[in-house]
Amino acid sequence: MIANPIIRRVGVVGTGVIGASWAAYFLARGLEVSATDPAPGARERLAQAIALHWPTLVKSGLAEGASQDKLTFHESLEAALEGVQFVQESGPERIDLKRALFTRIDAALAENVLIASSSSGLLMSDVQTACRYPQRVVLGHPFNPPHLIPLVEVIGGARTSPDAIQRAMDFYRAIGKRPINPRKEIKGHIANRLQAALWREAFHLVSIGAASMSDIDAAIAYGPGLRWAVMGPFANLHLSGGEGGMEHLLEHLGGPIESWWADLGTPALTPSLKQQVIDGIGAELAGRGADQIAAQRDAMILDMLRLKAASTSIP
Ligand SMILES: NC(=O)c1ccc[n+]([C@@H]2O[C@H](COP(=O)([O-])OP(=O)(O)OC[C@H]3O[C@@H](n4cnc5c(N)ncnc54)[C@H](O)[C@@H]3O)[C@@H](O)[C@H]2O)c1
């Protein structure tokens, strides 16, 4: 068991889309952020991204002492990691680069500092191989954008210690995240696999002409999506069983559900299906700008998060 240092200063390695959003979130939780990214202009882009995310973070409530002034940016990775008690890595999604980056991060840090990777698809078992202290390497996979969406998937590699996983879970929970700890390293982790299952069928339905894209989107956004934002698929299924709950539901509808599974599609992303979907989204969103839609979506998510935080019965 390694002592958990009090985390006041976080190293943010890689400040692209995800790293900048993480940096903004850590600052909003009152932490110091020490960031690094070798891309030309990265320092300025990071400051701009944080300024852009800040109003959303103000609306969701800043922690005491939160300030954009607690950000420092360093050209050198080693300089950025001096004095940090936790590292969130969000560099490029390539195993050779990730492994090399982790080897350098590991070499620069004392043994008790956790290193979490935002990787969407790489396995920590493959990333931690050349680290001196592989036991402190964990996946800390956020859902985009990390400054707004609470989910973080924490998964260990073959050489990660249970203690490191626990400490990462504790840290994310303490700063207001909703960490989960899937037991297996699995391609795409959990949340992206669940999304992929839905997208697969949505693309299949378009490919066979079963419905317009706007009807498919409405079928989720004005149907099950409303319930899924409140509770996950299993908790919802249990409620669908009425007083008999999950057991009754599976007795009653288990057979039909299995027959739907057997009928689901496995579409290929052919050039013609891609074009159909590109044209379809243009028609569906005609007249509305993506920025305007995203701003309204994010404002609604903020309201929903407030309602969820105030709920007493929702799991
Ligand atoms: N974009 C998403 O929706 C999303 C969601 C969850 C997780 N992720 C994961 O987050 C990570 C970052 O993805 P992104 O979308 O922010 O990519 P991005 O391309 O926007 O950012 C990657 C950044 O890493 C920097 N970089 C390159 N070499 C570096 C080095 N040696 N040290 C430090 N930084 C370096 C690049 O300059 C760039 O700014 C990936 O592992 C990705 O899988 C992405």
The ligand as a MOL file (V3000), in Angstrom:
LIG
                    3D

  0  0  0     0  0            999 V3000
M  V30 BEGIN CTAB
M  V30 COUNTS 44 48 0 0 0
M  V30 BEGIN ATOM
M  V30 1 N -11.4190 13.3370 -28.6550 0
M  V30 2 C -12.2040 12.5460 -27.9360 0
M  V30 3 O -13.4310 12.5110 -28.0840 0
M  V30 4 C -11.5840 11.6830 -26.8510 0
M  V30 5 C -12.4200 11.2330 -25.8070 0
M  V30 6 C -11.8480 10.4970 -24.7510 0
M  V30 7 C -10.4930 10.2090 -24.7750 0
M  V30 8 N -9.7010 10.6430 -25.8160 0 CHG=1
M  V30 9 C -8.2680 10.3200 -25.7600 0
M  V30 10 O -7.5730 11.4590 -25.3010 0
M  V30 11 C -6.2390 11.4760 -25.8810 0
M  V30 12 C -6.0500 12.7940 -26.5940 0
M  V30 13 O -7.0040 12.9080 -27.6180 0
M  V30 14 P -7.4130 14.3360 -28.2360 0
M  V30 15 O -8.7190 14.1240 -28.9280 0
M  V30 16 O -7.2880 15.4000 -27.2220 0 CHG=-1
M  V30 17 O -6.2620 14.5000 -29.3430 0
M  V30 18 P -5.5600 15.8520 -29.8440 0
M  V30 19 O -4.8910 15.4910 -31.1020 0
M  V30 20 O -6.5420 16.9790 -29.8240 0
M  V30 21 O -4.4650 16.1330 -28.7030 0
M  V30 22 C -3.2900 15.3920 -28.5650 0
M  V30 23 C -2.2110 16.3630 -28.0990 0
M  V30 24 O -1.0380 15.6480 -27.7290 0
M  V30 25 C 0.0570 16.4900 -28.0300 0
M  V30 26 N 1.3180 15.7550 -28.0040 0
M  V30 27 C 1.9920 15.1500 -29.0050 0
M  V30 28 N 3.1520 14.6290 -28.5500 0
M  V30 29 C 3.2050 14.9190 -27.2190 0
M  V30 30 C 4.1650 14.6770 -26.1870 0
M  V30 31 N 5.2920 14.0210 -26.4280 0
M  V30 32 N 3.9210 15.1590 -24.9500 0
M  V30 33 C 2.7670 15.8190 -24.6810 0
M  V30 34 N 1.8320 16.0780 -25.6180 0
M  V30 35 C 2.0440 15.6260 -26.8670 0
M  V30 36 C -0.2960 17.0670 -29.4060 0
M  V30 37 O 0.4800 18.2080 -29.7090 0
M  V30 38 C -1.7870 17.3640 -29.1960 0
M  V30 39 O -1.9950 18.6860 -28.7240 0
M  V30 40 C -6.1570 10.2630 -26.7840 0
M  V30 41 O -5.5230 9.2080 -26.1230 0
M  V30 42 C -7.6240 9.9390 -27.0640 0
M  V30 43 O -7.8200 8.5730 -27.3410 0
M  V30 44 C -10.2050 11.3840 -26.8320 0
M  V30 END ATOM
M  V30 BEGIN BOND
M  V30 1 1 1 2
M  V30 2 2 2 3
M  V30 3 1 2 4
M  V30 4 1 4 5
M  V30 5 2 4 44
M  V30 6 2 5 6
M  V30 7 1 6 7
M  V30 8 2 7 8
M  V30 9 1 8 9
M  V30 10 1 8 44
M  V30 11 1 9 10
M  V30 12 1 9 42
M  V30 13 1 10 11
M  V30 14 1 11 12
M  V30 15 1 11 40
M  V30 16 1 12 13
M  V30 17 1 13 14
M  V30 18 2 14 15
M  V30 19 1 14 16
M  V30 20 1 14 17
M  V30 21 1 17 18
M  V30 22 2 18 19
M  V30 23 1 18 20
M  V30 24 1 18 21
M  V30 25 1 21 22
M  V30 26 1 22 23
M  V30 27 1 23 24
M  V30 28 1 23 38
M  V30 29 1 24 25
M  V30 30 1 25 26
M  V30 31 1 25 36
M  V30 32 1 26 27
M  V30 33 1 26 35
M  V30 34 2 27 28
M  V30 35 1 28 29
M  V30 36 1 29 30
M  V30 37 2 29 35
M  V30 38 1 30 31
M  V30 39 2 30 32
M  V30 40 1 32 33
M  V30 41 2 33 34
M  V30 42 1 34 35
M  V30 43 1 36 37
M  V30 44 1 36 38
M  V30 45 1 38 39
M  V30 46 1 40 41
M  V30 47 1 40 42
M  V30 48 1 42 43
M  V30 END BOND
M  V30 END CTAB
M  END
